[in-house]
């Protein structure tokens, strides 16, 4: 499905394509390396809108409590404290 398409499932409207997990993971990788560039630059790299980059940042802050901020001197997003997000299933 293309970004923004909507379909009805169990009498609910579900919007698809809002956030691509692979792109979010790559964004996080670049944040960890402090190599995102400006929001406009990373949006171009990921082939998403600049608005979507701001959405990624808000999800990381609000849903995952990630301490992500933009460093205007380095011109990159970075995590303000040590830590790591885990996205993959870990076998016990």
Secondary structure, DSSP 8 states (H G I E B T S, - for coil): --TT-EEEETTEEEE-SSS-HHHHHHHHHHHHTT---SHHHHHHHHTS-HHHHHHHHHHHHHHH---EEEETTTTEEEESSS-----S----
